[in-house]
Amino acid sequence: MVTVPADWKGERIYLHVGSATSNLMVWVNGKFVGYSEDSKVSAEFDLTKYLTPGKENLIAMQVMRWCDGSYLEDQDFWRFTGIAREVYLYARPQAHIADLFITPDLVNNYQDGTLEVKLNAVGAKGETVMFSLKDKEGKEVAAQTAKVGGNGEVKVNFNVKNPLKWTAETPNLYTLYTTLMDGKQVAEVVPQRVGFRKVEIKNAQVLVNGQPVLFKGANRHELDPVTGVCGVDGPHAGRHPRDERAEHQCRAYLSLSQRPALV
C-alpha cells in the first residue's frame, strides 16, 4: 500500500521502475495499468487516473522469469528474475516538458560552440519557455525565450563564443535551465548538464574535438557472487543500458554519452 501525498492532486503521477527482468505488468487498486518488457531499460506508467491522492493505494507488480524478449536478450551472464533497480512515484504539473533533446557541437576549427535544443511540451500550447545556459560558477552565458507551438514543440539554437570544451580529461560542463511557464506562474524548471564537444570518425579513427582517443572499459554485468544483482557505476561498461542516475554521474567525468533526460 502506498499513500499518495494529498498535494499531488491535479498533477500527473508516474510510476518509475528502473529494471524488471524479464517483463512487468502493473495494477493499481485492482485495475490493469500496463505492460513492459526490456530487462535493462526503465519502464514508466502514468497512474494519474488510477490513484487517489491523500489516500492509501494498492500498487501491484507481476514480474515473470521468461518472456518472448528473453531470447533477444540472451547474453553470457547468470539469470536472475525480479526488480533490480529503484522504484518510485513522482508527480509532474499538467503542463510539463515531456521530451528534451540537447545537441552540442563545435565549429570554427573546434573553437566555438553551438547548441541545438528541441523540446516537446504537454498541455502548454502558446506558453512561454525560457532557456538559460550557465557555466559552473552560475554565470549566464546565453539565454533565449520561445513560445510553445500548436504541436507542443519548441526549437532554439545557441551560438557560444569559445566555451570551455568537454573531454574525458577536462570534463567541463555547463547547465541549461529550461523553464516552462503556465500563464504567469512557473510550471517547472528542468536543469540539464551539457558539454561542448565534437565526436567524429576520420580515416577510421575516432576523434574528440579533433584529437584521437583511446577507449577503456569493462564488461559490466551487474553481478555479485554473494548478493546476485548489483549496481556498477563504471563508465564505458557493458552491453545494456545502465541505471540513469549512474549514467548522469559518469557523464560528468568519462562517458561520451550525452543522452538527455529530465531531472
C-alpha positions as CSV (number, residue, x, y, z in Angstrom):
1,M,0.0,0.0,0.0
2,V,1.2,3.5,-0.9
3,T,-0.1,6.8,0.5
4,V,0.0,9.4,-2.3
5,P,0.5,12.9,-1.0
6,A,-2.7,15.0,-1.0
7,D,-0.9,17.9,-2.6
8,W,-0.3,15.8,-5.7
9,K,-4.0,16.2,-6.6
10,G,-4.3,17.8,-10.1
11,E,-0.8,16.7,-11.2
12,R,0.3,13.9,-13.4
13,I,1.6,10.9,-11.3
14,Y,4.0,8.5,-12.8
15,L,5.5,5.1,-11.6
16,H,9.2,4.6,-12.5
17,V,10.6,1.0,-12.4
18,G,14.3,1.1,-13.1
19,S,14.8,-2.6,-14.1
20,A,12.4,-5.6,-14.2
21,T,13.5,-9.0,-15.5
22,S,12.2,-10.3,-17.8
23,N,8.9,-8.4,-18.0
24,L,6.5,-6.4,-15.9
25,M,2.7,-5.9,-15.5
26,V,1.3,-3.2,-13.3
27,W,-2.1,-3.0,-11.5
28,V,-3.3,-0.1,-9.3
29,N,-6.3,-0.5,-7.0
30,G,-7.3,-3.7,-8.9
31,K,-7.2,-2.1,-12.3
32,F,-4.7,-3.2,-15.0
33,V,-2.4,-0.3,-16.0
34,G,0.1,-1.6,-18.5
35,Y,2.9,-3.9,-19.6
36,S,6.6,-3.6,-20.3
37,E,9.4,-5.8,-21.3
38,D,13.1,-4.9,-21.5
39,S,15.2,-6.0,-18.6
40,K,17.7,-3.1,-18.5
41,V,15.5,-0.2,-19.7
42,S,13.4,1.7,-17.2
43,A,9.6,1.5,-17.5
44,E,7.3,4.3,-16.7
45,F,3.5,4.3,-16.3
46,D,1.0,7.1,-16.0
47,L,-1.0,6.3,-12.9
48,T,-2.9,9.6,-12.6
49,K,-6.4,8.2,-13.3
50,Y,-5.9,5.1,-11.1
51,L,-4.7,6.8,-7.9
52,T,-6.5,8.8,-5.3
53,P,-4.2,11.4,-3.7
54,G,-4.3,11.7,0.1
55,K,-5.3,8.0,0.5
56,E,-3.7,4.6,0.5
57,N,-3.5,3.0,-2.9
58,L,-2.6,-0.6,-3.7
59,I,0.1,-0.9,-6.4
60,A,0.8,-4.5,-7.6
61,M,3.6,-5.6,-10.0
62,Q,3.9,-9.0,-11.6
63,V,7.4,-10.0,-12.9
64,M,7.9,-13.2,-14.9
65,R,11.1,-15.1,-15.3
66,W,10.8,-15.5,-19.1
67,C,9.1,-13.7,-22.0
68,D,9.4,-13.6,-25.7
69,G,12.2,-11.0,-25.3
70,S,14.4,-13.3,-23.3
71,Y,15.8,-14.9,-26.5
72,L,16.8,-11.5,-27.8
73,E,18.4,-10.6,-24.5
74,D,20.4,-13.8,-24.4
75,Q,23.9,-13.0,-23.1
76,D,26.6,-14.8,-21.1
77,F,25.6,-14.0,-17.6
78,W,23.6,-15.5,-14.8
79,R,19.8,-15.4,-15.0
80,F,18.1,-13.5,-12.2
81,T,14.4,-12.6,-12.1
82,G,13.0,-9.6,-10.3
83,I,13.3,-5.9,-9.8
84,A,17.0,-4.8,-9.7
85,R,16.8,-1.0,-9.6
86,E,14.9,1.6,-7.7
87,V,11.1,2.0,-7.9
88,Y,9.4,5.3,-7.1
89,L,6.5,7.6,-7.8
90,Y,6.8,11.2,-8.9
91,A,4.5,14.0,-9.9
92,R,4.6,16.5,-12.8
93,P,2.4,19.5,-13.5
94,Q,-0.4,19.1,-16.0
95,A,1.6,21.5,-18.2
96,H,5.1,20.0,-18.4
97,I,8.1,19.2,-20.6
98,A,7.7,15.7,-22.0
99,D,10.9,15.4,-24.0
100,L,14.1,17.5,-24.1
101,F,16.8,17.0,-26.7
102,I,20.1,18.9,-26.4
103,T,22.7,18.6,-29.2
104,P,26.1,20.3,-28.7
105,D,28.7,20.8,-31.4
106,L,31.9,22.7,-32.1
107,V,32.5,24.9,-35.2
108,N,35.3,27.2,-36.5
109,N,38.0,24.6,-36.1
110,Y,36.7,23.4,-32.8
111,Q,36.9,26.9,-31.3
112,D,33.3,28.0,-30.9
113,G,30.2,26.0,-29.7
114,T,26.7,25.6,-30.9
115,L,23.7,24.1,-29.0
116,E,20.5,22.9,-30.6
117,V,17.6,22.5,-28.2
118,K,14.4,20.8,-29.0
119,L,11.6,20.0,-26.6
120,N,8.0,18.7,-26.6
121,A,5.6,20.1,-24.0
122,V,2.3,18.7,-22.9
123,G,-0.7,20.9,-22.1
124,A,1.3,24.1,-22.8
125,K,0.2,25.4,-26.2
126,G,1.2,29.0,-26.6
127,E,3.0,29.1,-23.2
128,T,6.5,30.7,-22.8
129,V,9.7,28.7,-22.5
130,M,12.8,30.4,-21.2
131,F,16.3,28.9,-21.7
132,S,19.3,29.9,-19.7
133,L,22.8,28.5,-20.2
134,K,25.1,28.9,-17.2
135,D,28.7,28.0,-16.5
136,K,29.9,26.1,-13.4
137,E,30.1,29.4,-11.4
138,G,26.4,30.1,-12.2
139,K,27.2,32.9,-14.6
140,E,24.7,33.1,-17.5
141,V,26.5,32.8,-20.9
142,A,23.4,32.7,-23.2
143,A,19.6,32.9,-23.0
144,Q,16.6,32.7,-25.2
145,T,12.8,32.8,-24.9
146,A,10.3,31.0,-27.2
147,K,6.7,30.1,-27.4
148,V,5.3,26.5,-27.5
149,G,3.8,25.8,-30.9
150,G,0.5,24.2,-31.6
151,N,2.1,20.8,-31.9
152,G,3.8,21.3,-28.5
153,E,7.2,21.7,-30.0
154,V,9.9,24.3,-29.4
155,K,13.3,24.6,-31.1
156,V,16.1,27.1,-30.4
157,N,19.8,27.4,-31.3
158,F,22.6,28.9,-29.3
159,N,26.0,30.2,-30.5
160,V,28.6,30.3,-27.7
161,K,31.9,32.0,-28.3
162,N,34.9,29.9,-27.3
163,P,33.3,27.8,-24.5
164,L,35.2,25.5,-22.2
165,K,35.5,22.2,-24.1
166,W,34.4,18.8,-22.8
167,T,37.0,16.0,-22.9
168,A,37.5,12.9,-20.6
169,E,40.5,14.7,-19.1
170,T,38.8,18.1,-18.8
171,P,35.0,17.3,-18.3
172,N,33.9,20.9,-18.4
173,L,30.1,21.1,-18.2
174,Y,27.5,23.9,-18.4
175,T,23.9,23.7,-17.2
176,L,21.0,24.5,-19.4
177,Y,17.9,25.6,-17.3
178,T,14.7,25.2,-19.2
179,T,11.7,27.0,-17.6
180,L,8.2,26.3,-18.7
181,M,5.6,28.9,-17.8
182,D,1.9,28.3,-17.1
183,G,0.4,31.8,-17.6
184,K,2.4,34.0,-15.2
185,Q,3.4,31.1,-12.9
186,V,6.4,28.8,-13.3
187,A,5.1,25.3,-14.2
188,E,8.5,23.6,-13.9
189,V,12.3,24.1,-14.3
190,V,14.4,21.3,-15.9
191,P,18.1,21.6,-15.4
192,Q,20.4,19.6,-17.7
193,R,24.2,19.4,-17.8
194,V,25.8,19.7,-21.2
195,G,29.3,19.7,-22.5
196,F,30.6,21.3,-25.7
197,R,32.4,18.7,-27.8
198,K,32.6,17.1,-31.3
199,V,32.8,13.4,-31.8
200,E,33.6,12.2,-35.4
201,I,35.4,9.5,-37.3
202,K,38.1,10.4,-39.8
203,N,40.3,7.9,-41.5
204,A,39.0,5.0,-39.3
205,Q,39.9,7.0,-36.2
206,V,37.5,8.3,-33.6
207,L,38.3,11.9,-32.7
208,V,37.0,14.0,-29.9
209,N,37.4,17.7,-30.5
210,G,39.8,16.8,-33.3
211,Q,42.1,14.7,-31.2
212,P,42.4,10.8,-31.4
213,V,41.2,9.0,-28.3
214,L,41.7,5.6,-26.7
215,F,38.7,3.8,-25.2
216,K,38.9,1.9,-22.0
217,G,36.1,-0.1,-20.5
218,A,34.9,-3.2,-18.6
219,N,32.4,-5.9,-19.4
220,R,29.7,-5.0,-16.9
221,H,27.0,-7.5,-16.0
222,E,25.9,-6.0,-12.7
223,L,26.5,-9.3,-10.8
224,D,28.0,-10.0,-7.4
225,P,29.0,-13.6,-6.4
226,V,27.3,-13.2,-3.0
227,T,24.4,-10.8,-3.4
228,G,23.5,-11.5,-7.0
229,V,22.4,-8.4,-8.9
230,C,24.3,-5.3,-8.0
231,G,25.0,-1.8,-9.5
232,V,28.2,-0.9,-11.3
233,D,29.0,2.7,-11.8
234,G,31.9,2.3,-14.2
235,P,31.6,4.5,-17.3
236,H,32.2,2.6,-20.6
237,A,30.9,-0.7,-19.4
238,G,28.6,-3.5,-20.5
239,R,26.3,-4.1,-23.4
240,H,23.0,-3.0,-21.9
241,P,21.7,0.3,-20.6
242,R,22.7,1.2,-17.1
243,D,20.9,3.0,-14.3
244,E,20.1,6.5,-15.4
245,R,21.4,8.1,-12.2
246,A,24.8,6.3,-12.6
247,E,24.9,7.4,-16.2
248,H,24.4,11.0,-15.3
249,Q,27.2,10.8,-12.7
250,C,29.6,9.1,-15.2
251,R,28.8,11.6,-17.9
252,A,30.4,14.4,-15.9
253,Y,33.7,12.6,-16.0
254,L,34.3,9.9,-18.6
255,S,31.2,9.0,-20.6
256,L,30.8,10.1,-24.2
257,S,27.1,9.6,-23.8
258,Q,25.0,12.8,-24.0
259,R,21.5,11.3,-23.8
260,P,19.2,14.0,-22.4
261,A,16.9,13.3,-19.5
262,L,14.5,15.0,-17.3
263,V,15.6,15.7,-13.7
